[in-house]
Amino acid sequence: MPVALPSAPSLREKIGQLLNVGFRGCRPAECSLIARDIREHQIGAVVLFDQEMADGSARRRNVESPAQVRELLTHLQSLARVPLLTSIDQEGGRVNRLKTDYGFPPSISHEELGRLDQPAETYRHAVATAETLRSVGLNWNLAPVVDLDANPDNPIIKGKRRSFSPDPDAVTRHAVEFVRGHRDRGVLTCAKHFPGHGSARGDTHLGLVDVTTSWHERELLPFRRLIEGGWCDAVMSAHVFNARLDPERPATLSRAVITGLLREQLGFTGVITSDDMEMKAISSQYGLENSVPAAIEAGIDMLCFGNNLSYDPDIAPRAIAVLEGAVRSGRIPESRIDASYQRVLALKRRAGLVA
């Protein structure tokens, strides 16, 4: 049953709803820090990973088995005054957190589906993925990737077989079926990475990536068509730098890209989430105190802190404090926070979480 919302949330509570936070722990007893963030800081979402990356151990992080994930998410939801968006990167193929090693069904990459070029098969795999997510309490898949397969040397898109095709029509065709399959099973999706990561020569996990000379406007076409068709629950920004779109800032921190291009030109009215704010393209260049307000000023609604490239047990309260300070100082009007808060609530309504 959808939950009734608090009638008069505080500024801090509204800011908390704008955070999607990763955490350590597979079982309720191991999750005291994220439990604190949910109870005390009212974070709006959590993101699950299967492996620990921050310390190089690759040990289990949040995923051991279907029953374990279900128990974990049931516990976290029980702590939330406003039900959580529970998110994961379950694209299929190499970007696959719910692996067969943990007892989950096998998956297939976007690239393999694109090569088959049978939309009905893409739909079938999407339904199976969504059923798996739903069965363990996950309500938001941070997929599909709608980047074009535009550069054979791209390490993070082509290198991990994450694009359906170099052809924007094919990407759109398969992305629609991916979203349709999830919607038919009650799971949200997220088109990524805006305004296009497929032509990049580098990996934004590792540092600044400049696509000024390689990016082409056709990379916008899948986003444009999905938005026009009503197939975007949310859109994720890329941390790429493109001087043709903004000569000063990467897309996630660019008002020209997020508000000017995605909101105003393409007409997207839903939730825009950042890619992981701890990726080096952002964290090494700007730091938390600069990047968090800049992302909100750009037009980002939800800030993702995977907390897995580096680990900070206090990332949620720190980010909230930075944003609260920006509002108190007058840098960011509270109405800007309200707008993102309302979009996040609308996404939760779409998922049947709130009334």
C-alpha positions in Angstrom: 0.0 0.0 0.0 1.3 3.5 -0.8 2.4 5.5 2.2 1.1 8.9 3.1 3.7 11.6 3.0 4.8 13.9 5.9 2.7 17.0 5.7 5.4 19.6 6.4 8.9 18.1 5.8 11.9 20.1 7.0 14.5 21.4 4.6 16.9 18.7 5.7 14.3 16.0 5.1 13.7 17.3 1.6 17.4 17.3 0.9 17.7 13.8 2.2 15.2 12.6 -0.3 17.6 13.8 -3.1 20.3 11.3 -2.2 20.9 7.8 -3.5 23.5 6.2 -1.2 25.6 3.1 -1.4 26.6 1.2 1.8 28.4 -1.7 3.3 26.7 -4.8 4.6 24.7 -7.8 3.5 22.6 -8.3 6.6 20.6 -6.0 8.8 23.1 -6.4 11.7 25.9 -5.1 9.4 24.0 -2.1 8.2 23.9 0.3 11.2 25.3 3.3 9.2 22.8 3.1 6.3 20.1 2.5 8.9 21.1 5.8 10.6 21.0 7.6 7.2 17.5 6.3 6.6 16.1 7.0 10.0 17.9 10.2 10.9 18.7 11.8 7.5 15.7 10.6 5.5 17.7 9.6 2.4 15.5 8.9 -0.6 17.2 5.9 -2.1 19.9 3.2 -1.7 22.0 1.6 -4.4 23.3 -2.0 -4.1 26.6 -3.4 -5.4 27.7 -7.0 -5.3 31.5 -6.4 -4.7 33.5 -4.1 -2.5 35.7 -1.9 -4.7 37.0 0.9 -2.4 39.6 -1.3 -0.6 40.5 -3.5 -3.5 39.3 -6.6 -1.7 36.4 -7.4 -4.1 34.6 -9.1 -1.2 30.9 -9.3 -1.1 29.2 -5.9 -0.4 25.4 -6.2 -0.5 24.6 -9.3 -2.5 25.0 -13.0 -1.5 21.7 -14.7 -2.5 18.2 -13.8 -3.5 16.8 -14.5 0.0 19.5 -12.4 1.6 18.9 -9.4 -0.7 15.2 -9.7 0.0 15.7 -9.8 3.8 18.1 -6.8 3.6 15.8 -4.6 1.6 12.8 -5.5 3.6 14.7 -4.4 6.7 15.8 -1.1 5.2 12.3 -0.3 3.9 11.0 -0.9 7.4 13.2 1.9 8.7 12.0 4.5 6.1 9.4 7.1 6.9 9.1 7.7 3.1 9.6 4.4 1.2 13.0 4.1 -0.5 13.8 3.8 -4.1 16.0 0.7 -4.1 18.3 0.8 -7.1 20.9 -1.3 -8.9 22.9 -1.4 -12.1 21.4 -4.5 -13.7 22.1 -3.9 -17.3 23.0 -7.5 -18.1 26.3 -9.0 -19.3 29.3 -7.5 -17.6 27.4 -4.8 -15.7 25.4 -7.3 -13.7 25.3 -7.1 -9.9 22.9 -10.1 -9.5 25.2 -12.9 -10.9 24.6 -16.6 -11.3 27.3 -17.2 -8.7 24.8 -15.8 -6.1 21.9 -17.9 -7.3 20.3 -15.4 -9.8 19.3 -16.2 -13.4 21.8 -15.5 -16.2 21.7 -12.2 -18.1 22.6 -10.9 -21.5 24.4 -7.7 -22.5 22.8 -4.8 -24.4 25.3 -5.5 -27.2 24.2 -9.1 -27.6 20.6 -8.0 -27.7 21.4 -5.4 -30.3 23.1 -7.9 -32.5 20.1 -10.3 -32.3 18.0 -7.2 -33.2 14.8 -9.0 -32.2 12.8 -6.5 -30.1 10.6 -9.2 -28.7 13.7 -11.0 -27.3 14.9 -7.7 -25.7 11.4 -7.4 -24.1 11.5 -11.0 -22.9 14.9 -10.5 -21.2 13.8 -7.2 -19.7 10.7 -8.9 -18.2 12.9 -11.6 -16.7 15.3 -9.0 -15.3 12.5 -6.9 -13.8 10.9 -10.0 -12.3 14.2 -10.9 -10.6 14.6 -7.3 -9.3 11.0 -7.1 -8.1 11.2 -10.5 -6.3 14.0 -9.3 -4.0 12.6 -5.8 -3.4 14.5 -3.7 -6.0 12.3 -1.1 -7.6 14.7 0.9 -9.8 17.0 -0.5 -12.4 19.7 2.1 -13.4 19.4 1.1 -17.1 19.0 1.0 -20.0 22.2 2.4 -21.5 21.2 4.4 -24.5 24.7 5.6 -25.5 25.7 4.8 -29.1 28.4 2.3 -29.8 30.3 5.1 -31.4 33.9 4.4 -30.6 35.5 0.9 -30.8 38.2 2.0 -28.3 35.7 3.2 -25.7 36.8 1.4 -22.5 33.6 1.8 -20.5 30.8 1.5 -23.0 32.1 -0.6 -26.0 34.7 -2.3 -23.7 31.9 -3.7 -21.5 29.4 -4.3 -24.3 26.9 -1.9 -22.9 25.5 -0.3 -26.0 22.7 -1.8 -28.2 24.1 -0.4 -31.4 25.9 2.4 -33.2 22.6 3.2 -34.9 20.3 5.6 -32.8 17.2 4.0 -34.3 18.3 0.5 -33.1 19.2 1.9 -29.7 15.8 3.5 -29.4 14.0 0.4 -30.6 15.6 -1.9 -28.0 15.6 0.7 -25.2 11.8 1.0 -25.6 11.4 -2.7 -25.2 13.7 -2.7 -22.2 11.7 -0.1 -20.5 8.4 -1.7 -21.5 9.4 -5.0 -20.0 10.3 -3.3 -16.7 7.1 -1.2 -16.6 5.0 -4.3 -17.2 6.5 -5.8 -14.0 6.4 -2.6 -11.9 10.1 -1.6 -12.0 11.4 1.8 -12.8 14.2 2.4 -15.3 16.8 5.1 -16.0 18.2 6.1 -19.4 21.9 6.8 -19.3 24.4 8.5 -19.8 23.2 12.0 -21.0 24.2 13.7 -23.3 26.1 10.6 -24.6 29.2 8.6 -23.4 29.6 6.3 -26.4 32.2 8.3 -28.3 34.5 8.8 -25.4 38.0 7.6 -25.4 38.3 7.5 -21.6 36.6 6.3 -18.4 35.0 8.9 -16.1 35.5 6.6 -13.2 39.2 7.4 -13.5 39.3 11.1 -14.4 38.2 13.9 -16.7 37.0 12.7 -20.1 36.8 15.2 -23.0 34.4 14.3 -25.8 34.5 17.8 -27.5 35.9 16.5 -30.8 34.3 13.0 -30.8 30.7 13.7 -29.7 28.0 14.1 -32.3 24.4 15.4 -32.0 23.0 12.0 -33.1 24.0 10.8 -29.6 21.0 12.8 -28.4 18.5 11.0 -30.6 17.7 8.0 -28.3 17.2 10.4 -25.4 15.0 12.7 -27.5 12.8 9.8 -28.8 12.4 8.1 -25.5 11.4 11.4 -23.9 8.9 12.1 -26.7 7.4 8.7 -26.4 7.1 8.9 -22.6 9.6 6.1 -22.1 11.9 7.9 -19.6 11.2 7.3 -15.9 14.5 9.0 -15.1 17.7 10.1 -16.9 21.3 9.8 -15.7 23.9 12.4 -16.5 27.4 11.6 -17.8 30.4 13.2 -16.2 31.9 13.9 -19.7 33.2 17.3 -20.7 32.1 18.8 -24.0 33.3 22.3 -24.7 30.8 22.6 -27.6 28.0 22.3 -25.0 29.7 24.0 -22.0 33.3 25.3 -22.2 33.7 25.2 -18.5 32.0 22.3 -16.8 31.3 18.5 -17.3 27.7 17.6 -18.1 26.6 16.7 -14.5 27.6 20.2 -13.3 26.5 22.1 -16.4 23.3 24.2 -16.4 23.6 24.5 -20.2 23.5 20.7 -20.5 21.1 19.6 -17.8 18.6 22.5 -17.7 19.2 24.1 -21.1 19.5 20.9 -23.3 17.8 18.1 -21.4 15.0 20.1 -19.6 14.3 23.0 -22.0 15.2 21.7 -25.5 14.3 18.0 -25.1 11.5 18.7 -22.7 12.2 16.1 -20.0 10.2 16.8 -16.8 11.1 13.8 -14.7 14.0 13.0 -12.3 17.5 13.6 -13.5 20.0 11.7 -11.4 23.8 12.1 -11.5 26.1 9.3 -12.2 28.2 8.4 -9.1 29.5 11.7 -7.7 32.6 9.9 -6.4 33.9 9.1 -9.9 37.2 10.8 -10.4 35.9 13.0 -13.2 34.0 14.9 -10.5 35.6 14.1 -7.1 39.2 14.8 -8.1 38.4 18.0 -9.9 35.8 19.6 -7.7 35.4 17.9 -4.3 32.2 17.5 -2.4 31.8 21.1 -1.2 31.9 22.4 -4.8 30.3 19.6 -6.8 27.1 19.0 -4.7 25.8 22.6 -5.0 27.0 22.9 -8.6 25.0 19.7 -9.6 21.8 21.0 -8.0 22.3 24.4 -9.7 22.8 22.6 -13.0 19.4 20.9 -12.6 20.3 17.5 -11.2 17.5 16.2 -8.9 19.1 13.2 -7.3 22.7 12.9 -6.3 24.2 9.4 -6.4 27.0 8.4 -4.0 27.9 4.8 -4.7 30.3 5.0 -1.8 32.2 2.2 -3.5 35.0 3.9 -5.5 35.9 5.4 -2.2 34.2 4.9 1.1 32.9 7.5 3.5 30.6 6.3 6.3 29.3 9.9 6.7 28.8 10.8 3.0 25.0 11.3 3.4 25.2 13.7 6.4 28.1 15.5 4.8 26.3 16.0 1.5 23.1 17.1 3.3 25.1 19.7 5.3 26.7 21.1 2.2 23.3 21.5 0.5 21.7 22.9 3.6 24.5 25.4 3.9 24.1 26.4 0.3 20.4 27.1 0.9 20.9 28.9 4.2 23.6 31.2 2.6 21.2 32.1 -0.2 23.3 30.4 -3.0 20.5 28.0 -3.7 16.9 29.0 -3.2 14.8 26.5 -1.2 12.3 26.5 -4.1 15.1 24.8 -6.2 15.2 22.0 -3.5 11.4 21.8 -3.5 11.3 21.3 -7.3 13.6 18.3 -7.1 11.9 16.9 -4.0 8.6 17.0 -5.8 10.1 15.2 -8.9 11.5 12.5 -6.6 8.1 12.0 -4.9 6.5 11.8 -8.4 8.9 9.0 -9.3 8.0 7.2 -6.0 4.3 7.6 -6.8 5.0 6.0 -10.2 6.5 3.0 -8.4 3.5 2.8 -6.1 5.6 3.7 -3.0 3.8 6.9 -1.9 0.3 8.2 -2.2 
